[in-house]
Amino acid sequence: MAVETALIAPSFTDKLDASRVASRVLAQATTAQKNRALEAIGDAVIAGAERILAANELDLANARENGLSAGMQDRLRLDVGRLEGLRAAVRQIATLTDPVGQTIRGSVLPNGLNVTQVRVPFGVVGAIYEARPNVTIDIAALALKSGNAVVLRGGSAAENTNRVLVELLQAAIAGEGVPAEAIQTIDEFGREGARQLMQARGQVDVLIPRGSADLINTVVTESRVPVIETGAGVVHIYLDESADTQTAIEIVSNAKVQRPSVCNALETLLVHSAAAERLLPPVLGRLREQGVVIHADDRTSALVSDTVPATEEDWSTEHMSLDLSVRVVDDLDAALEHIQRYSTHHTESILTNDLARAERFLAEVDSAVVMVNASTRFTDGGEFGFGAEVGISTQKLHARGPMGLPELTSTKWIVRGSGQVRG
């Protein structure tokens, strides 16, 4: 009896082969066609809201039953407002300049050869992430606009939500003539699928991990596919001696409390000793009113009550919760030394009215994003005008900081001649 092959689920290798074929088609797609597909994705997210939210509630129920942290549950949660935000982000991506084919540099050589370096898609981009269904849409949209096929491993915590999202996205782009296989999930293969994705050198061109430090370290150390490393956010704000009190209250509160579960939220507050008595009581008073637990060093606890003793581990911890590590330091040198020792090179900010200290902080802090008098919550692809982000890269090769469309491209050299030979 004949077996109906249409009913047989594709194997892992079949999926990667289909992604490679789709990437070649997508690399030739026009900007107008890609933009139409993005508009269709945005519409599909809203039209499918009932299905998405029902699946998301299943994932949230499992998360509660399995004891997933409050921060991870917040990252996992979708609602109508967040879906509207995702549609807006996809629509903004559609308005951005298409990087594919852009000329980076070029010249005419003395022998008449015309050489230009242009942007081209990577081909097949793999992404491994956890409990972040919004990443499914963000990465798919950015990959589509930059001409890449994408293979997604979104983790078991969001498996129901991601399955519905990928089905909706595939139908949306197929309706605009883009291969449905340009967006694929390998969640059904579980952890073994993630392992195979990391080993798929030659089938996957680049791999991007987003999630916990453990997940990122696993991908970086075990992958045979080139990795663009995103990083955990042990994020610092330094309150300089000249920092304005009200500005410090508002910025520190925003950086810690607005959304504590994300990687650009404040985790360690450093305060100049000469300003500690002036700044710490009002700044930490606001935070305590907002439910923040203060992990304080001895100098801080001497000035502010209702704290818990900070441990050595606290200085290198990404709390992702309403917990904040606080240390009083002697001066800018001590602040810079602390940041150099404990930072994950994500985002650091100085609050100061001293121009020389601001410029020194900007020059000496070695992080992907360094700020003056601003909340660290602005380290975000959407806030930087990218529509969305693939992740926040904390490495130094190719891409650093929020990654948008250009960071999902490579380059090639185009040489046009008229019969030249090398002598």
C-alpha positions as CSV (number, residue, x, y, z in Angstrom):
1,M,0.0,0.0,0.0
2,A,1.4,3.4,-1.0
3,V,2.3,5.8,1.7
4,E,1.1,9.4,1.2
5,T,4.3,11.4,1.6
6,A,2.3,14.6,2.2
7,L,1.3,13.2,5.6
8,I,4.9,12.5,6.6
9,A,6.4,15.2,8.8
10,P,9.6,16.6,7.3
11,S,12.8,15.5,8.9
12,F,15.3,18.0,10.4
13,T,17.5,17.7,7.3
14,D,14.5,18.2,5.0
15,K,13.7,21.5,6.9
16,L,17.2,22.8,6.5
17,D,17.4,21.8,2.8
18,A,14.1,23.7,2.3
19,S,15.4,26.7,4.1
20,R,18.5,26.8,1.8
21,V,16.2,26.7,-1.3
22,A,14.0,29.4,0.2
23,S,17.0,31.6,1.0
24,R,18.1,31.6,-2.7
25,V,14.6,32.7,-3.8
26,L,14.4,35.3,-1.1
27,A,17.8,36.7,-1.9
28,Q,16.4,37.7,-5.3
29,A,13.1,39.1,-4.0
30,T,12.4,42.8,-4.7
31,T,12.1,45.3,-1.9
32,A,8.4,45.8,-2.8
33,Q,7.7,42.1,-2.5
34,K,9.4,41.8,0.9
35,N,7.6,44.8,2.2
36,R,4.2,43.3,1.1
37,A,5.1,40.1,2.9
38,L,5.9,42.2,6.0
39,E,2.6,44.0,5.9
40,A,0.9,40.6,5.6
41,I,2.8,39.4,8.7
42,G,1.6,42.4,10.7
43,D,-2.0,41.9,9.6
44,A,-1.8,38.1,10.4
45,V,-0.6,38.8,13.9
46,I,-3.7,40.8,14.7
47,A,-6.1,38.6,12.7
48,G,-4.8,35.6,14.5
49,A,-4.8,37.2,18.0
50,E,-7.4,34.9,19.4
51,R,-5.4,31.8,18.4
52,I,-2.1,33.3,19.5
53,L,-3.4,34.3,23.0
54,A,-5.1,31.0,23.6
55,A,-1.8,29.2,22.8
56,N,0.1,31.7,25.0
57,E,-2.2,31.0,27.9
58,L,-1.4,27.3,27.7
59,D,2.3,28.1,27.8
60,L,1.8,30.5,30.7
61,A,-0.2,27.8,32.6
62,N,2.6,25.4,32.1
63,A,5.1,28.0,33.2
64,R,3.3,28.6,36.4
65,E,3.0,24.8,37.1
66,N,6.7,24.4,36.4
67,G,7.8,27.2,38.6
68,L,9.2,29.5,35.9
69,S,10.5,32.7,37.4
70,A,8.3,35.8,37.4
71,G,10.8,37.5,35.0
72,M,10.6,34.6,32.5
73,Q,6.8,34.6,32.7
74,D,6.8,38.3,31.8
75,R,9.0,37.6,28.8
76,L,6.7,34.7,27.8
77,R,3.4,36.7,28.1
78,L,1.6,38.1,25.1
79,D,-1.5,40.3,25.2
80,V,-3.4,42.5,22.8
81,G,-1.2,45.5,23.5
82,R,2.0,43.5,22.9
83,L,0.6,42.1,19.7
84,E,-0.2,45.6,18.5
85,G,3.3,46.6,19.4
86,L,4.7,43.7,17.3
87,R,2.6,44.7,14.3
88,A,3.8,48.3,14.6
89,A,7.4,47.0,14.7
90,V,6.9,44.9,11.6
91,R,5.4,47.8,9.8
92,Q,8.3,50.0,10.7
93,I,10.7,47.4,9.4
94,A,8.9,47.6,6.1
95,T,9.6,51.3,5.9
96,L,13.3,50.9,6.5
97,T,15.9,51.0,3.7
98,D,16.6,47.6,2.3
99,P,20.2,46.8,3.0
100,V,20.6,44.2,0.2
101,G,22.6,45.5,-2.7
102,Q,23.8,48.6,-0.9
103,T,27.3,49.7,-2.0
104,I,29.6,50.0,1.0
105,R,32.7,51.2,-0.9
106,G,34.2,51.0,-4.4
107,S,36.7,52.4,-6.8
108,V,38.0,52.2,-10.3
109,L,41.5,50.8,-10.3
110,P,44.3,52.2,-12.5
111,N,43.9,49.3,-14.9
112,G,40.2,50.2,-15.4
113,L,38.6,47.5,-13.2
114,N,35.5,48.7,-11.4
115,V,35.4,47.1,-7.9
116,T,32.5,47.6,-5.4
117,Q,31.7,46.0,-2.1
118,V,27.9,45.4,-1.7
119,R,25.7,44.0,1.1
120,V,24.2,40.5,0.5
121,P,22.1,38.3,2.8
122,F,23.8,35.6,5.0
123,G,21.5,33.0,3.5
124,V,20.1,30.8,6.4
125,V,20.0,32.4,9.8
126,G,19.4,30.1,12.9
127,A,18.1,31.5,16.1
128,I,18.0,29.7,19.5
129,Y,16.0,31.5,22.2
130,E,13.8,30.8,25.2
131,A,10.4,32.0,26.5
132,R,10.4,34.9,24.1
133,P,7.6,34.5,21.5
134,N,8.0,38.1,20.4
135,V,11.5,37.1,19.2
136,T,9.8,34.8,16.7
137,I,8.2,37.7,15.0
138,D,11.1,40.2,15.4
139,I,13.7,37.8,13.9
140,A,11.4,36.5,11.2
141,A,10.6,40.1,10.1
142,L,14.2,41.3,10.1
143,A,15.4,38.1,8.4
144,L,12.8,38.5,5.6
145,K,13.6,42.2,5.0
146,S,17.3,41.4,4.8
147,G,16.8,38.5,2.4
148,N,17.5,35.6,4.8
149,A,15.6,32.5,5.5
150,V,15.4,31.8,9.2
151,V,15.2,28.6,11.3
152,L,13.8,29.1,14.8
153,R,14.3,27.1,18.0
154,G,12.1,28.9,20.5
155,G,12.3,26.5,23.4
156,S,9.7,24.4,25.2
157,A,8.4,27.2,27.4
158,A,6.8,29.0,24.4
159,E,6.3,26.0,22.1
160,N,2.5,26.3,21.8
161,T,2.7,30.1,21.1
162,N,5.5,29.7,18.6
163,R,3.8,26.9,16.7
164,V,0.8,29.2,16.1
165,L,2.9,32.2,15.2
166,V,5.0,30.3,12.7
167,E,1.9,28.8,11.0
168,L,0.4,32.3,10.7
169,L,3.7,33.8,9.4
170,Q,4.2,31.1,6.8
171,A,0.7,31.5,5.5
172,A,1.1,35.3,5.4
173,I,4.3,35.3,3.3
174,A,3.2,32.5,1.0
175,G,0.2,34.7,0.1
176,E,2.7,37.3,-1.2
177,G,4.7,34.8,-3.2
178,V,7.5,34.3,-0.7
179,P,8.3,30.6,0.1
180,A,6.7,29.6,3.3
181,E,9.9,27.7,4.1
182,A,11.7,31.0,4.5
183,I,10.4,30.9,8.1
184,Q,10.7,27.5,9.9
185,T,10.6,26.2,13.4
186,I,12.4,23.1,14.7
187,D,10.8,23.1,18.1
188,E,9.3,19.7,17.4
189,F,12.8,18.2,17.5
190,G,13.4,19.4,21.1
191,R,16.8,19.8,22.6
192,E,18.2,17.4,20.0
193,G,17.1,19.8,17.3
194,A,18.9,22.6,19.0
195,R,22.0,20.4,19.1
196,Q,21.7,19.5,15.5
197,L,21.2,23.2,14.5
198,M,24.5,24.0,16.3
199,Q,26.2,21.3,14.3
200,A,24.7,22.3,10.9
201,R,27.8,24.0,9.5
202,G,27.3,24.4,5.7
203,Q,23.5,24.3,6.0
204,V,23.1,27.2,8.4
205,D,25.3,30.3,7.8
206,V,25.1,32.0,11.1
207,L,23.5,31.2,14.5
208,I,22.2,33.8,17.0
209,P,21.4,32.8,20.6
210,R,19.1,34.9,22.8
211,G,18.4,34.0,26.4
212,S,20.1,33.2,29.7
213,A,23.9,33.2,30.2
214,D,23.8,29.4,30.3
215,L,22.0,29.1,26.9
216,I,24.4,31.6,25.3
217,N,27.5,30.0,26.7
218,T,26.3,26.6,25.5
219,V,25.7,27.8,22.0
220,V,29.1,29.7,21.8
221,T,31.1,26.7,23.1
222,E,29.3,23.9,21.3
223,S,28.3,25.3,18.0
224,R,30.2,24.5,14.7
225,V,28.1,27.2,13.0
226,P,29.5,30.7,13.3
227,V,27.8,32.5,16.2
228,I,26.9,36.1,16.8
229,E,27.0,36.3,20.5
230,T,24.3,38.2,22.4
231,G,24.9,38.6,26.1
232,A,23.4,38.8,29.5
233,G,22.9,42.2,30.9
234,V,24.7,43.0,34.2
235,V,23.9,46.7,33.6
236,H,25.4,49.5,35.6
237,I,24.5,53.1,36.4
238,Y,27.1,55.3,38.1
239,L,25.8,58.4,40.0
240,D,28.6,60.9,39.9
241,E,29.3,63.5,42.5
242,S,27.6,66.2,40.4
243,A,24.5,64.1,39.4
244,D,21.2,66.0,39.8
245,T,19.0,64.4,42.5
246,Q,15.7,64.5,40.7
247,T,17.2,63.3,37.5
248,A,18.8,60.4,39.4
249,I,15.5,59.4,41.0
250,E,13.7,59.3,37.7
251,I,16.4,57.6,35.6
252,V,17.3,54.9,38.2
253,S,13.6,54.2,38.8
254,N,12.9,53.9,35.1
255,A,16.0,51.7,34.4
256,K,15.1,49.3,37.2
257,V,11.4,49.2,37.5
258,Q,9.8,49.8,34.1
259,R,10.4,46.3,33.0
260,P,12.9,44.5,35.3
261,S,12.9,41.2,33.4
262,V,14.7,42.4,30.3
263,C,18.4,42.5,29.5
264,N,18.7,46.4,29.5
265,A,17.2,46.8,33.0
266,L,19.5,48.2,35.7
267,E,21.2,45.5,37.9
268,T,23.9,47.4,39.8
269,L,23.9,51.0,41.0
270,L,27.2,52.7,41.9
271,V,27.3,56.0,43.8
272,H,30.1,58.4,44.4
273,S,30.9,58.6,48.1
274,A,30.8,62.4,48.1
275,A,27.2,62.3,46.9
276,A,26.0,59.1,48.6
277,E,24.4,60.9,51.6
278,R,22.5,63.3,49.3
279,L,21.5,60.8,46.6
280,L,21.0,57.4,48.2
281,P,18.0,58.1,50.5
282,P,15.7,59.7,47.8
283,V,16.8,57.4,45.0
284,L,16.5,54.1,47.0
285,G,13.4,55.5,48.8
286,R,11.6,55.7,45.4
287,L,12.7,52.2,44.5
288,R,11.6,50.7,47.9
289,E,8.1,52.3,47.2
290,Q,8.1,50.4,44.0
291,G,8.9,47.0,45.6
292,V,12.6,46.8,44.9
293,V,14.8,44.8,47.2
294,I,18.1,46.6,47.8
295,H,21.2,44.4,48.0
296,A,23.5,46.9,49.8
297,D,27.2,47.1,50.6
298,D,28.2,48.3,54.1
299,R,28.5,52.0,53.1
300,T,25.0,52.0,51.6
301,S,23.3,50.2,54.5
302,A,24.8,52.8,56.8
303,L,22.8,55.5,55.0
304,V,19.6,53.6,54.1
305,S,17.5,51.2,56.1
306,D,15.5,48.2,54.9
307,T,18.3,46.6,52.8
308,V,19.8,43.1,52.6
309,P,23.6,42.6,52.7
310,A,25.1,42.4,49.2
311,T,27.2,39.3,48.5
312,E,30.1,38.9,46.1
313,E,27.8,37.0,43.8
314,D,25.4,39.9,43.6
315,W,27.8,42.1,41.7
316,S,27.9,39.6,38.8
317,T,24.2,38.7,38.9
318,E,21.6,39.6,36.3
319,H,18.6,39.6,38.7
320,M,15.9,40.1,36.0
321,S,13.6,40.9,39.0
322,L,12.9,43.7,41.5
323,D,16.3,43.3,43.0
324,L,19.1,45.8,42.8
325,S,22.8,45.7,43.9
326,V,24.1,49.0,45.3
327,R,27.7,50.0,46.1
328,V,29.2,53.3,47.2
329,V,32.6,53.9,45.5
330,D,35.3,56.5,46.2
331,D,35.4,58.1,42.8
332,L,35.1,57.6,39.0
333,D,38.2,55.5,39.0
334,A,36.7,53.0,41.4
335,A,33.4,53.0,39.4
336,L,35.3,52.2,36.2
337,E,37.3,49.5,38.0
338,H,34.0,47.9,39.3
339,I,32.4,48.0,35.9
340,Q,35.5,46.5,34.2
341,R,35.5,43.6,36.6
342,Y,31.8,42.7,36.7
343,S,30.2,44.1,33.5
344,T,28.9,41.8,30.8
345,H,29.7,44.6,28.3
346,H,26.0,45.2,27.5
347,T,25.0,48.8,28.7
348,E,26.4,51.2,31.2
349,S,25.3,54.8,32.0
350,I,26.8,57.7,34.0
351,L,24.6,60.5,35.5
352,T,26.7,63.6,35.8
353,N,26.9,67.3,35.1
354,D,30.7,67.2,34.7
355,L,31.5,67.1,30.9
356,A,35.1,65.8,31.4
357,R,33.9,62.9,33.6
358,A,31.1,62.1,31.1
359,E,33.6,62.0,28.2
360,R,36.0,59.9,30.2
361,F,33.3,57.4,31.0
362,L,32.3,57.2,27.3
363,A,35.9,56.6,26.3
364,E,36.9,54.1,28.9
365,V,33.9,51.9,29.4
366,D,34.1,48.9,27.1
367,S,30.5,48.0,26.5
368,A,28.2,47.7,23.5
369,V,26.3,50.8,24.6
370,V,27.6,53.6,26.8
371,M,25.3,56.4,27.9
372,V,25.4,59.8,29.7
373,N,22.3,61.0,31.6
374,A,19.9,58.5,30.1
375,S,18.1,55.3,31.2
376,T,19.7,52.0,30.1
377,R,16.2,51.0,28.9
378,F,16.9,52.8,25.7
379,T,19.3,50.0,24.5
380,D,16.8,48.5,22.2
381,G,16.5,48.1,18.4
382,G,13.0,49.6,18.4
383,E,14.2,52.6,20.4
384,F,17.2,53.0,18.1
385,G,15.0,53.2,15.1
386,F,15.5,49.6,13.8
387,G,11.9,48.6,14.1
388,A,12.9,45.5,16.1
389,E,16.2,43.8,16.9
390,V,17.7,40.4,16.4
391,G,19.4,40.8,19.8
392,I,21.9,42.9,21.6
393,S,25.4,41.8,20.5
394,T,28.1,42.0,23.2
395,Q,30.9,40.7,21.0
396,K,33.2,42.8,18.9
397,L,33.2,41.1,15.5
398,H,30.9,42.2,12.7
399,A,28.0,43.4,15.0
400,R,27.9,45.1,18.4
401,G,24.9,46.5,20.3
402,P,21.3,46.3,19.0
403,M,21.3,44.3,15.8
404,G,19.0,45.5,13.0
405,L,18.9,44.9,9.2
406,P,22.6,45.7,8.2
407,E,23.8,43.2,10.9
408,L,22.0,40.4,9.1
409,T,24.0,40.9,6.0
410,S,27.4,40.0,4.8
411,T,29.2,41.5,1.8
412,K,30.7,40.4,-1.5
413,W,32.9,42.2,-4.0
414,I,31.7,42.9,-7.5
415,V,34.4,43.3,-10.1
416,R,33.5,44.6,-13.6
417,G,36.2,44.4,-16.3
418,S,36.8,44.8,-20.0
419,G,39.3,42.1,-20.7
420,Q,42.0,43.0,-18.1
421,V,44.6,40.4,-17.2
422,R,47.2,40.6,-14.4
423,G,50.7,41.1,-15.5
